[in-house]
């Protein structure tokens, strides 16, 4: 049985998480995901997401952690059960199979910074930094959807909201949850990804055996 992991509320860094916890504000930080994946110990995990986003670098770390878990043989299923916006949409791209509820949405937009200060040189520099962040975010979407960087940067510029049907059509998700209508393309893709996961897991186990016997 797959271990359930929740990405809910604000995406925050590890240092800020105790403040949200003390204030009883729902939040998720990378440390929580690391701990739960360690407990899963290579077993399949199902990640439920309902988050408006937050810290882009905390979101990027969570994405990378989930992808690494998958690449090392652990299956990662993503279920968007409400909203996956901003940094949470990046996390959603980490799944071997990504599903969305019929009433869910995905939102992607440009990175932004709150409370910036400084002269024109610092503002110009920050503009470049934000553009670089946008390009790294586009990498996660590109690897999932197969779209070009230019297409995705345009979607970020436009602050794009994706309904389940649109998300499916553009490749951001593989399946729509609870949809009993035929979706042969996505279901075949889902089976293919599960098969790929099993192959990766076998390869990881073989490599581990080689290390143990000194091959």
N, C-alpha and C positions, 0 to 999 in steps of 0.2 A: 504493500500500500504506500502511495506517495506521501511524503511529508508535506504538510501545508505551511506555507510561508506567506505572511501578509505584508504588503507595501501599502500602507494607509496613511492618510494625513499628509503633513508637510515633510518634504525631503530635506533633512538637515545634516550638518556635519556632526562628527562624534562629540566634539567639544560642546556644541549647543544642545545636544539631545537631553542632557539632564535637566536643563531649564524647562524645556517643553514637558518633560515627564513630571517635574515638580508642579507645574501649572496645570497638569492634567489635560494637555493639548495633544491630540493624536499626532504622532510623528514617526518617521522611520529614518534610521541612520545606517551607514555602512557596517558598523560594528555588529548591529543586530543581525544583519544578513550573514556576515561571516560566521557568527556563532551558530546560527541555525543550519547553515550548510555543513559546518563541522559536525554537528549532531547528526545530520542526515548521512554522513559518511559514505557518500557515493550512491546512495539510494535515490530513486526518482523524487523530484520535488515539484509541487504545484504552487505557483506564485499568484496570489490574488492581488490585483492592483485597483485601488480607487484613490487617486491622489491628484491634486492640482499642481504638483511639482514643488519646486523650491531650489535648493542649492545645486547648481549645475554640476559642480565637481563631485559632490556627494553622490548625485545621480549617476555620474560617469563611473565612479568607483563601484557602485552596486551593479551596474551593467557589466563591467569588466569581471567582477567576481562571479556573476551568474554565467557569463560566457566561458570563463575558465573552468567552472564546475562542469559545464557541458562538454567542453573539449577534452576533459580528463575522464570522460566516460559516464558522467552523471546526467541523466535526462532532466531537462528543465521545461516544464509546461507553464505558460503564462495565460492567466485568465483576467481579462479586463472586465471587472464586475461593475464598474461605474464609469469613472473618468480616468484617463491616462493623459495628463496634460504636461507640457513643458518638460522638466527633467524626468517626470514619471513616464512620458512617452518614450524616452530613450531607454529606460529600464525595460519597458515592454518589448523592445526589439531584441532582448537577450534570449528569448525562448526558442527552443527547438520547434515547438508548435505554439502559435499565439492565437488565442480565441478571445472573442468579445461578446458580451451580452447584447441582445437585440436593442436594449435601451442605453447602451454605453456610447462613449465618444472618445476620440483621440484628438488632441490639439497640439500642433507644433508651431513654434514661433522663434524669432531671433532671440539670442541671449541679450540680457539687459543688466544694467547695474543701477542700484539705488544709492542716492546720496553722493554722487560723484562730485568732486571739487578739484579746483586747480585752474591753471591758465590754459590758453589755447593749445599750447604744445602738449600739455598733459591730456587734454581732451582729444586731440588728434591721435595721440598714442593709444588712449583707451578705445577709440574707435577701431583701430587696427587690432587690438586685443580681442574685442568682441567679434570682429569679422573672423578671426582665427578660431574662436570658440564655435561660431556657426559652422565652419568647415568641419570641425571635429564631430559636431552633432550630426551633420549630414552623413558622415561616415557610417554611423550606426544605422541610420535609415537606409542608406544605399546598400549595405550588406544584407539587409532584410528584404528590401523591395526590388532591388536591381535597377532602380531609377538612376539617372545621371546626377552628378553633383549640381549641375546648373538647374535641373528641374526641382531638386530638393531645396536649394537656396531660394528659389522663387517661392516655393511653398512656405518657407520660413519667413520671408519678407511679407507675405500676405497674411500671416497668422491663420493658418489653415485648420479648420474644424472638420473632422471626418466622422460621418455617420458609420455604423457598422457596414452597410452595403458599399459605401465609398471606400472605406478602409480595406475591405476585402478586394475590391476591384483594383486598387492601387498596390496591393501586396503588403500592406502594413500588418494584416492579420491573415491567418490561414483558414479560420472557420468562424462562423457565428453560432454561439451557444444556443441550444434549444431549438434550432432551426431544423424542422423536419422536411423542408423542401430539399430536393436533390441538389447537391453541390459536388458533383463528381470531381471537378478539377481540384478543389481545395482538399477533399477527403483523400484523393490519391496523393496529393502533395504531402498531407499530414502523415500518411502511412510511409511514404518515402523518407520523411524526416525521422520517423521513429526507427525505421530500418537503418538509416545512417547513424543514429545515436547508438544502436546496438552494435554496429560495426566498430564505431569509435571506442565503445566500452570494451569490446573484445581485444582491440589493439592495445588499449591502455593496460589491460590485465596481462597481456602477453609481454609488454615492455617491462612491467613490474616483475614478472617471473624471470625475465632475462637479467634484470638487475640483481635479483636475489641469488641467482646461480652464477653470476659473474660473466655472462655472455657478452 
